[in-house]
Every structure is written in C-alpha cells, then in structure tokens.
Amino acid sequence: MSETPAKLRRDLGLAHIFCIASGAMISSGLFILPGLAYAKAGPAVILCYLMAGLLSLPGMLSIAEMATAMPKAGADCYTVIRSMGPGVGTVAGLLSWFSLSMKSAFALVGMSIFTVLLVDVDIHVIAVLCCLVFLAINILGIKEAGSTQLLLAFGLFGLMLVYIIVGLPAVSVGRLEPFTPKGTSAVFFVTGYVFISYGGLLKIASVAEEIRNPSRNIPLGMILSLLVVSIFYSLMILVTVGVLDADKLGQSMTPISDGATAFMGRPGGIALGIAAVLAFLTTANAGIMTAARSLVPLSTDRLFPETFGRVNARFGTPHNALLLTGSFVIMSLFLKLDVLIEAASIVLILTNVLSCLSVIILRESGLQNYRPRFRCPLYPWLQVAGLIGLGFVLLEMGLGGYLITALLGLAGFCAYWFYGRKRVRQESALLHLVERITARELVTGTLEDELKQVIRERDGIVEDRFDRMIERCVVLDLEEAVDLDRFLEQVSENLAKRLNLDARGLLRALRAREAESSTAVSPDLAIPHIVIDGEKTFDILLARSRNGIAFSETAPRVHGVFILVGTGDERNFHLRALSAIAQIVGRPEFIGRWMKARGEQALRDLVLLGERARG
C-alpha cells in the first residue's frame, strides 16, 4: 500500500506574509541601486521609485485575486498554467524561478560588499556560507524560515525609521534641482531599472499554499507591504539625495550608508550598514523560499521532473526544489550580475504583465468555479492601465536584458516542447474563453473539476451526506418552456426508476403537494418536497428550465427547482437538506450563476460549492 504524499503545511500568518514581501523588496533596490539610478536620472530617481511602485499595483492586485481563488504552491505560475495553458505556464514558471533566484544571488553579493567592510573575508565565501545557512533553514520548515524573516525584517524597519527621522531635517532642497537633468526618457528607463525593487510583492503567491486564511491574509499582506515599503523607499531616497553631493551619490555603491555617515557620522554609517546586511539577508531568505515553490506546480503538473515537486515528509518542505534553487544561487554568485539583474527586472515586468492578462482571461472565460475571495477593484481598467504602463517601461530597457530574457524564454519553451508537452494535457481558461466566443465545443470540464477541488481545500469543506447526494442526483436541464403537469411527469419518471417506486403514485403525490400550496419560494425558484411510504429512502432532483416552468397561471415562470422525496424515518435529514438548499439559493448571486451554468455538472457544482453551514 503506497504512502500518502506529504503536504505543505499552513504555518504562515499575516505578520510572516508582510515580512516576507517587505523583506524581499528591501535590499539592493534600496541599499545599492539608488546611487546607480541617480547617475542615470538625477534627483528624479525619487519619482522613479514611486512610479515603479504604482506600476506594480495592477500586477499585485491581479495575483492577489488569483491566489485567493487558487491558493497553491507557486500560485503565480499555477494560475498562469490554468489561465493561459501549460506552454506559457512553463515559460512563466521557469522565468519566475530565475528572477527570484537571481534576486537572492544579487542580495547575497550586496550583503557581502557591506560585510567585507567589517570583516576581511572574501565576499564569495561570505555569500556561499549565508546561502547554505538559509537553504538549511528553509529545508527544516516554512515556519522556521518565516520566523527568521520576521526577526530580520523588524530589525531592518527599526534602523530605517531612525534614518528617516534623523535625516529629514538635514535635507537640502537645493540638491533636488534640477529635478530631471537627464530628461523624461531617462526617468522611464530608470523606472524599469528599479522595478526589481518591488519584486518581493509577487513572492507571496509562491507560498500561498502555506498561508493560514489565504483569502484574507494574501491581499492584506500584499497591500500593507506595498504601502509601507513605498513610503519608506520614497522618504529614504529623498533623505539620501538631499544630504549627499551629486558627484558622490552618482558613484556610490553604498548610498544609504554614505547618507547616514553624512548626518550621523561613522556610527550612523555602521548602523545603516547593518541595516543593509539585514535587508540582503531577508531578500536572500525570501528568494530561496519562494523561488523553490515556483518549481512545485511545474513538477506536480508533470511539466518539469516530478522529483522537484516532492514534499519532505518530516519537514513539510519541497526539499529537492530547494536544493536545486540553492545550487543555482551559489553558481550565480560567481557570474557578472549587472546584465543578469537587468534581465531579472525584465522578467519581473513580464510576470506582472502575465498576471494582468491572466486575471482578464479567467474572468472573461466564464469559468463557474473561478471564485476568488478577493476581487481586484476597477477591473478591467486597472489591468489595462498596468499593461500600457508596463509595456512602455519595457520598451526602455537595455538590449542585454532583452537577449538574456529571450534566451531564458526559449529555454522554457524547449523544456515544455521536449518534456512537458508529451506528459500533460492541461485545460486552460483561454480555451474556455475561445469556446465562449466561437460557440464551439473545445473543453471537457477538467479545469472546472480541478477548481472545485481547490475551493474545497481552500475553504476546508468536508463532504457530508448532502454533498454525496447532490454528486449523484438526477439533473434535468430543460431548454424549452414547460407547464407544471408535464414537468412533474418527467420528475416522476426519473425518480421512480431510481427509487423503485410507482411513477403514477409519485406523480399523484407531487400534484397533491402543489394543489395544497405552491412550492415556489420566489419568482425564480421552487422546492417541492414530499414524504412517501417506506423506510430508509431519500433522493433529490435538480431541474433548470431556461425558458421557465409555469407553477401557476399568475406567478412568473420558475427557472430552478429542487425536488426532495423521502420516507418518514428520514425526516431529520429532510429538514437538514431543506435548510442547506435555503442557505444556498438565498445568496443574491445564486440565480444569475444558475442561469449561466454550462450543463448538468455545472449545476451540481453550483450547489456543492454554495455557502452553507455544515455539520
């Protein structure tokens, strides 16, 4: 008998999410890049960071919506596969893994640059040792990795707050003029250049399966992280530009530490050097943690070797994916990172683009079981604005980054074409969208079934007797309008066969029930229910008529009917079933979804996933 595969553990709370995302964002983007960015854009670098934060908003909200609908490991990749298909998903997953790994490598190198100022050790030795330590922590468990992140991030924020409070009074406004000495083109280029500073936002989606209450904590954690980090970025760079001379800042590889030294002396420089080390450590830890999860959906979908999707039974972590990621990060430490970081920025921009496109496809596909707990506001205008802004910035990026990104994309496509394509046939929302537009039969319903299981896992739904009954009940999906007598005849014929009853006797009982009082509970719904002779018998029949069933000559035609038939000894369950149905159909969106449902299984799913009390 085979063992049940180990599963990832839900050990991360809101504080962990905030610290993972924030700590992942605050690293080289703040402690190294401002000097390089200032050399390219001048004081407008402050605006560049704000614009990069705004450009990350549509992608962040889009991925938050999809991750609450599908809180799975590597959700940023998982959702693209379900939205745009396995080919695009494979490329997106491998690109995401590359960019997150490269951000970790860059963070470790940056940390080594600061550490070597205090300890005379080769920077590569320091970087490799730190990588191995974080790899070990991440293998031991997500809770341990998250707690480490929590400790590092709060120490970092404390030192940054001191820098802002002490530094703002020392700012010289004259150093902010002229604000855009390199022109607007440079501003857009630098906006794309520093976009990697916000890459940590999307990392939360990678650990979605390990987050407690993901429906609340994912969007809230992302929004809080972006808000807080954007404010800290803007204020810290304002202070730095306002206290350092242009020549010094434009050549500085340690701009924040140099700024602290300018108004707090050497102790301030050391303190912010320590803050930089903490920032790089949080980014490296979060990068290794989340990059490994990008491989999990590819492996579980058999688009990548399945060994990288396995979860360690003892620690509850994807140990093989972590080992591969750690090895890649260590190798990257010995490469020239400048062009690779530019490529990582391009990949992050493309990841945001795919997030915006994916949420549009998922919403417009008409998938009934796509049910995010958080819905992105201002849809679809926010996504369209994000696509335009991201596309504009993407055009301003360097040729070297384009070439590396193209090569990585080609490698991902080859991985799919020569490996994954032979092993999997994944239905996507894009096919559903094409089917909706062309009215052709292109899908089999496997994606709806998968999303149904995801919702059950997400909401902790434990199947009960009512669920089992709905799964196997008769469903009548009628296109034509029908009168009540003819409808009850169809119901009697179907139920009589299943319950081994006399169809005419069942029909008389149903007619008598309607003669006593109409079972139409609203203009759209009716719930006929009768008690029959015998024992241990109960059944439910669902019916939909798009053009309506005439339950009476004066009332509107009914479009949804739930028929309950049971013996007297099933009275208690009869009442529980009525209560369950009442809770499900009482939702204001129910009848709209009922009318849009595509076929019998979709009607069943609508009832099975309806919100109701269980137990």
BELNORLIN-V104148 format. One record per residue. RES is the residue in one letter. PHI is phi in radians with two decimals (NA if undefined). OMEGA is omega in whole degrees, 0 to 359 (999 if undefined). BURIAL is b if it has 24 or more other C-alpha atoms within 12 Angstrom, else e. Layout:
<<RES	PHI	OMEGA	BURIAL> <RES	PHI	OMEGA	BURIAL>>
This chain:
<<M	NA	184	e> <S	-1.32	179	e> <E	-1.31	175	e> <T	-1.21	181	e> <P	-1.03	178	e> <A	-1.15	181	e> <K	-2.03	175	e> <L	-1.18	185	b> <R	-1.77	178	b> <R	-1.52	184	b> <D	-2.03	185	b> <L	-1.81	176	b> <G	-1.84	183	b> <L	-1.08	180	b> <A	-1.09	178	b> <H	-1.09	182	b> <I	-1.08	179	b> <F	-1.03	183	b> <C	-1.28	177	b> <I	-1.14	182	b> <A	-1.19	182	b> <S	-1.16	180	b> <G	-1.11	179	b> <A	-1.22	180	b> <M	-1.37	188	b> <I	-1.51	176	b> <S	-2.72	181	b> <S	-1.05	180	b> <G	-1.05	179	b> <L	-1.89	189	b> <F	-1.63	177	b> <I	-2.22	189	b> <L	-1.11	183	b> <P	-0.96	178	b> <G	-1.15	179	b> <L	-1.15	180	b> <A	-1.20	178	b> <Y	-1.08	179	b> <A	-1.09	183	b> <K	-1.66	187	b> <A	-2.25	182	b> <G	1.27	181	b> <P	-0.99	179	b> <A	-1.11	176	b> <V	-1.00	176	b> <I	-1.04	179	b> <L	-1.14	180	b> <C	-1.04	180	b> <Y	-1.16	177	b> <L	-1.15	179	b> <M	-1.12	178	b> <A	-1.09	177	b> <G	-1.13	178	b> <L	-1.13	180	b> <L	-1.18	179	b> <S	-1.39	185	b> <L	-1.10	181	b> <P	-1.05	179	b> <G	-1.14	180	b> <M	-1.10	181	b> <L	-1.17	178	b> <S	-1.16	181	b> <I	-1.20	177	b> <A	-1.12	178	b> <E	-1.07	184	b> <M	-1.18	180	b> <A	-1.22	175	b> <T	-1.33	175	b> <A	-1.40	183	b> <M	-2.35	181	b> <P	-1.33	182	b> <K	-2.05	177	b> <A	-1.03	182	b> <G	1.08	188	b> <A	-1.05	178	b> <D	-1.08	176	b> <C	-1.40	182	b> <Y	-0.98	183	b> <T	-1.24	177	b> <V	-1.16	178	b> <I	-1.06	181	b> <R	-1.26	181	b> <S	-1.51	190	b> <M	-1.95	176	b> <G	1.81	186	b> <P	-1.18	180	b> <G	-1.12	178	b> <V	-1.12	181	b> <G	-1.11	178	b> <T	-1.10	179	b> <V	-1.07	182	b> <A	-1.09	181	b> <G	-1.13	180	b> <L	-1.24	176	b> <L	-1.14	178	b> <S	-1.09	178	b> <W	-1.04	180	b> <F	-1.09	185	b> <S	-1.16	179	b> <L	-1.18	178	b> <S	-1.14	180	b> <M	-1.15	178	b> <K	-1.12	176	b> <S	-1.14	180	b> <A	-1.08	179	b> <F	-1.10	179	b> <A	-1.14	180	b> <L	-1.15	176	b> <V	-1.15	178	b> <G	-1.07	178	b> <M	-1.08	181	b> <S	-1.14	179	b> <I	-1.05	180	b> <F	-1.34	183	b> <T	-1.16	183	b> <V	-1.16	175	e> <L	-1.21	181	e> <L	-1.81	183	e> <V	-2.25	183	e> <D	-1.49	179	e> <V	-2.33	179	e> <D	-1.00	185	e> <I	-1.08	180	b> <H	-1.18	178	b> <V	-1.11	179	e> <I	-1.05	183	b> <A	-1.09	181	b> <V	-1.14	180	b> <L	-1.07	179	b> <C	-1.11	178	b> <C	-1.05	180	b> <L	-1.15	178	b> <V	-1.10	181	e> <F	-1.18	177	b> <L	-1.08	179	b> <A	-1.12	180	b> <I	-1.08	181	b> <N	-1.21	177	b> <I	-1.21	182	b> <L	-1.16	177	b> <G	2.74	180	b> <I	-1.17	179	b> <K	-1.16	178	b> <E	-1.14	179	b> <A	-1.15	179	b> <G	-1.17	179	b> <S	-1.17	176	b> <T	-1.05	180	b> <Q	-1.11	180	b> <L	-1.04	182	b> <L	-1.12	181	b> <L	-1.13	186	b> <A	-1.17	181	b> <F	-1.21	174	b> <G	-1.10	179	b> <L	-1.12	181	b> <F	-1.09	179	b> <G	-1.09	180	e> <L	-1.21	178	b> <M	-1.14	180	b> <L	-1.11	177	b> <V	-1.08	180	b> <Y	-1.03	183	b> <I	-1.21	184	b> <I	-1.12	182	e> <V	-1.35	187	b> <G	-1.45	184	b> <L	-0.99	179	b> <P	-1.13	182	e> <A	-1.56	183	b> <V	-1.21	175	b> <S	-1.81	183	e> <V	-1.08	181	e> <G	-1.07	180	e> <R	-1.29	179	b> <L	-1.58	182	b> <E	-2.09	351	e> <P	-1.23	188	e> <F	-1.29	181	b> <T	-2.17	184	b> <P	-1.20	182	e> <K	-1.72	179	e> <G	1.59	184	e> <T	-1.22	180	e> <S	-1.05	179	e> <A	-1.14	179	b> <V	-1.10	180	b> <F	-1.19	178	b> <F	-1.08	182	b> <V	-1.19	175	b> <T	-1.02	176	b> <G	-1.19	181	b> <Y	-1.11	182	b> <V	-1.64	181	b> <F	-1.01	180	b> <I	-1.06	180	b> <S	-1.08	181	b> <Y	-1.84	183	b> <G	-1.09	182	b> <G	-1.13	180	b> <L	-0.99	185	b> <L	-1.33	181	b> <K	-1.13	181	b> <I	-1.03	180	b> <A	-1.05	182	b> <S	-1.16	182	b> <V	-1.89	185	b> <A	-1.01	183	b> <E	-1.25	183	b> <E	-1.88	182	b> <I	-1.81	174	b> <R	-1.27	180	b> <N	0.82	184	b> <P	-1.06	182	b> <S	-1.07	178	b> <R	-1.65	192	b> <N	-1.30	181	b> <I	-1.16	180	b> <P	-1.12	181	b> <L	-1.14	179	b> <G	-1.11	179	b> <M	-1.14	183	b> <I	-1.13	178	b> <L	-1.07	181	b> <S	-1.09	181	b> <L	-1.11	182	b> <L	-1.09	183	b> <V	-1.14	183	b> <V	-1.17	178	b> <S	-1.05	179	b> <I	-1.12	180	b> <F	-1.12	177	b> <Y	-0.97	185	b> <S	-1.05	183	b> <L	-1.19	182	b> <M	-1.22	179	b> <I	-1.28	174	b> <L	-1.03	179	b> <V	-1.09	183	b> <T	-1.12	179	b> <V	-1.13	185	b> <G	-1.42	182	b> <V	-2.02	181	b> <L	-1.90	175	b> <D	-1.19	184	b> <A	-1.01	182	b> <D	-1.08	182	e> <K	-1.22	181	e> <L	-1.13	182	b> <G	-1.14	181	b> <Q	-1.93	186	e> <S	-1.47	172	b> <M	-1.71	178	b> <T	-2.30	190	b> <P	-1.09	183	b> <I	-1.22	178	b> <S	-1.12	178	b> <D	-1.12	178	b> <G	-1.11	179	b> <A	-1.12	178	b> <T	-1.12	183	b> <A	-1.13	182	b> <F	-2.10	177	b> <M	-2.19	180	b> <G	1.36	184	e> <R	-1.05	177	e> <P	-1.01	178	e> <G	-1.15	178	b> <G	-1.08	179	b> <I	-1.15	181	b> <A	-1.06	180	b> <L	-1.34	170	b> <G	-1.14	175	b> <I	-1.11	177	b> <A	-1.05	179	b> <A	-1.10	178	b> <V	-1.05	178	b> <L	-1.05	180	b> <A	-1.10	180	b> <F	-1.16	179	b> <L	-1.16	179	b> <T	-1.10	180	b> <T	-1.18	180	b> <A	-1.10	180	b> <N	-1.10	180	b> <A	-1.14	181	b> <G	-1.14	178	b> <I	-1.12	181	b> <M	-1.01	188	b> <T	-1.55	179	b> <A	-1.07	180	b> <A	-1.06	181	b> <R	-1.20	178	b> <S	-1.16	180	b> <L	-1.47	186	b> <V	-1.09	180	b> <P	-1.12	177	b> <L	-1.11	181	b> <S	-1.29	180	b> <T	-1.17	176	b> <D	-1.53	179	b> <R	1.11	174	b> <L	-1.58	181	b> <F	-2.52	181	b> <P	-0.83	188	e> <E	-1.12	181	e> <T	-1.05	182	b> <F	-1.42	175	b> <G	-1.80	182	b> <R	-1.26	180	b> <V	-1.88	180	b> <N	-1.13	185	b> <A	-1.12	183	e> <R	-1.44	187	e> <F	-1.76	180	b> <G	1.20	180	b> <T	-2.24	178	b> <P	-1.36	191	b> <H	-1.09	180	b> <N	-1.17	177	b> <A	-1.13	178	b> <L	-1.16	179	b> <L	-1.12	178	b> <L	-1.12	180	b> <T	-1.10	179	b> <G	-1.05	179	b> <S	-1.12	180	b> <F	-1.15	179	b> <V	-1.09	180	b> <I	-1.09	178	b> <M	-1.12	181	e> <S	-1.16	181	b> <L	-1.10	184	b> <F	-1.77	178	e> <L	-1.78	174	e> <K	-1.33	192	e> <L	-1.60	187	b> <D	-0.96	182	b> <V	-1.21	180	e> <L	-1.13	178	b> <I	-1.19	176	b> <E	-1.09	177	b> <A	-1.12	178	b> <A	-1.09	177	b> <S	-1.11	179	b> <I	-1.07	180	b> <V	-1.09	179	b> <L	-1.13	176	b> <I	-1.10	179	b> <L	-1.12	177	b> <T	-1.09	177	b> <N	-1.15	177	b> <V	-1.06	180	b> <L	-1.13	178	b> <S	-1.11	179	b> <C	-1.12	180	b> <L	-1.13	184	b> <S	-1.13	181	b> <V	-1.19	176	b> <I	-1.13	180	b> <I	-1.11	182	b> <L	-1.11	181	b> <R	-1.22	184	b> <E	-1.41	182	b> <S	-1.25	183	b> <G	1.40	178	b> <L	-1.08	183	b> <Q	-1.20	186	b> <N	-1.63	169	b> <Y	-1.48	188	b> <R	-2.30	178	b> <P	-1.17	176	b> <R	-1.36	177	b> <F	-2.05	179	b> <R	-1.96	181	b> <C	-1.07	180	b> <P	-1.26	176	e> <L	1.00	176	e> <Y	-1.23	356	e> <P	-1.67	188	b> <W	-1.14	178	e> <L	-1.12	179	b> <Q	-1.15	180	b> <V	-1.11	178	b> <A	-1.09	178	e> <G	-1.11	180	b> <L	-1.10	179	b> <I	-1.15	181	e> <G	-1.12	180	b> <L	-1.14	178	b> <G	-1.11	180	b> <F	-1.13	179	e> <V	-1.14	181	b> <L	-1.04	180	b> <L	-1.18	183	e> <E	-1.59	183	b> <M	-1.35	186	b> <G	-1.37	182	b> <L	-1.11	181	e> <G	-1.03	178	e> <G	-1.10	178	b> <Y	-1.06	184	b> <L	-1.11	180	e> <I	-1.15	178	b> <T	-1.09	179	b> <A	-1.10	179	e> <L	-1.13	178	e> <L	-1.14	177	b> <G	-1.09	178	b> <L	-1.12	178	e> <A	-1.09	178	e> <G	-1.12	179	b> <F	-1.13	178	b> <C	-1.11	178	e> <A	-1.05	178	b> <Y	-1.22	187	b> <W	-1.15	185	e> <F	-1.67	181	e> <Y	-2.14	188	b> <G	-1.19	185	b> <R	-1.02	183	b> <K	-1.38	189	e> <R	-1.92	186	e> <V	-2.52	171	e> <R	-2.29	185	e> <Q	-1.70	176	b> <E	-1.29	184	b> <S	-2.17	177	b> <A	-1.13	179	b> <L	-1.07	176	b> <L	-1.11	178	b> <H	-1.10	179	b> <L	-1.15	178	b> <V	-1.10	178	e> <E	-1.09	180	e> <R	-1.12	182	e> <I	-1.31	187	e> <T	-1.65	182	e> <A	1.08	176	e> <R	-1.84	179	e> <E	-1.42	183	e> <L	-2.08	186	e> <V	-2.07	182	b> <T	-1.93	181	e> <G	1.68	182	b> <T	-1.15	179	e> <L	-1.19	176	b> <E	-1.05	179	b> <D	-1.11	180	b> <E	-1.13	179	b> <L	-1.11	177	b> <K	-1.08	179	b> <Q	-1.16	178	b> <V	-1.09	179	b> <I	-1.10	179	b> <R	-1.08	178	b> <E	-1.17	182	e> <R	-1.05	185	b> <D	-1.60	179	b> <G	1.09	182	e> <I	-1.33	176	e> <V	-1.78	184	e> <E	-1.08	177	e> <D	-2.09	184	e> <R	-1.09	179	e> <F	-1.06	178	b> <D	-1.05	181	b> <R	-1.07	180	e> <M	-1.19	179	b> <I	-1.14	181	b> <E	-1.01	185	b> <R	-2.00	184	e> <C	-1.32	174	b> <V	-1.32	176	b> <V	-2.16	175	b> <L	-1.81	180	b> <D	-1.99	188	b> <L	-1.78	177	b> <E	-1.49	187	e> <E	-1.45	171	e> <A	-1.24	184	e> <V	-2.54	177	b> <D	-1.47	188	e> <L	-1.11	184	b> <D	-1.11	179	e> <R	-1.13	179	e> <F	-1.14	180	b> <L	-1.12	175	b> <E	-1.10	179	e> <Q	-1.11	179	b> <V	-1.08	182	b> <S	-1.08	180	b> <E	-1.06	182	b> <N	-1.23	182	b> <L	-1.26	181	b> <A	-1.08	179	b> <K	-1.11	183	e> <R	-1.26	186	e> <L	-1.77	181	b> <N	0.99	180	e> <L	-2.03	175	e> <D	-1.39	185	e> <A	-1.07	182	e> <R	-1.19	178	e> <G	-1.13	179	e> <L	-1.14	179	b> <L	-1.10	179	b> <R	-1.08	181	e> <A	-1.14	179	b> <L	-1.17	178	b> <R	-1.13	180	b> <A	-1.12	179	e> <R	-1.12	180	b> <E	-1.24	179	b> <A	-1.19	179	e> <E	-1.13	175	e> <S	-2.96	183	e> <S	-1.12	179	b> <T	-1.63	176	b> <A	-1.26	184	b> <V	-1.64	177	b> <S	-2.77	179	e> <P	-1.04	184	e> <D	-1.96	191	b> <L	-2.26	174	b> <A	-2.40	180	b> <I	-2.32	175	b> <P	-1.17	178	b> <H	-2.58	183	b> <I	-2.35	175	b> <V	-1.86	182	b> <I	-2.04	179	b> <D	-1.26	178	e> <G	1.98	180	e> <E	-2.62	177	e> <K	0.94	179	e> <T	-2.27	176	b> <F	-2.76	178	b> <D	-2.67	179	b> <I	-2.25	174	b> <L	-2.21	177	b> <L	-1.81	179	b> <A	-2.49	174	b> <R	-2.30	173	b> <S	-2.19	183	b> <R	-1.08	181	b> <N	-1.75	169	e> <G	1.70	176	b> <I	-2.03	184	b> <A	-1.47	179	b> <F	-1.31	173	b> <S	-2.69	183	e> <E	-1.30	185	e> <T	-1.74	184	e> <A	-1.43	177	e> <P	-1.07	178	e> <R	-1.18	182	b> <V	-1.58	182	b> <H	-1.89	179	b> <G	-2.30	182	b> <V	-2.34	175	b> <F	-2.04	181	b> <I	-1.79	179	b> <L	-2.03	179	b> <V	-2.29	181	b> <G	-2.71	178	b> <T	-1.48	185	e> <G	-1.07	182	e> <D	-1.26	178	e> <E	-1.73	186	e> <R	-1.00	182	e> <N	-1.10	179	e> <F	-1.19	177	b> <H	-0.98	180	b> <L	-1.18	179	e> <R	-1.14	179	e> <A	-1.15	177	b> <L	-1.07	179	b> <S	-1.12	180	e> <A	-1.09	180	b> <I	-1.11	181	b> <A	-1.06	179	b> <Q	-1.15	183	e> <I	-1.22	184	b> <V	-1.33	180	b> <G	-1.31	178	e> <R	-1.19	184	e> <P	-1.07	182	e> <E	-1.55	189	e> <F	-1.09	187	b> <I	-1.12	177	b> <G	-1.10	178	e> <R	-1.18	180	b> <W	-1.05	182	b> <M	-1.27	181	b> <K	-1.54	185	b> <A	-1.00	183	b> <R	-1.67	172	b> <G	1.65	188	b> <E	-1.12	182	b> <Q	-1.14	178	b> <A	-1.12	177	b> <L	-1.15	176	b> <R	-1.05	182	b> <D	-1.04	180	b> <L	-1.07	178	b> <V	-1.33	183	b> <L	-1.10	183	b> <L	-1.70	178	b> <G	-1.14	181	b> <E	-1.35	180	b> <R	-2.78	176	b> <A	-1.33	178	e> <R	-2.10	177	e> <G	2.21	999	e>>
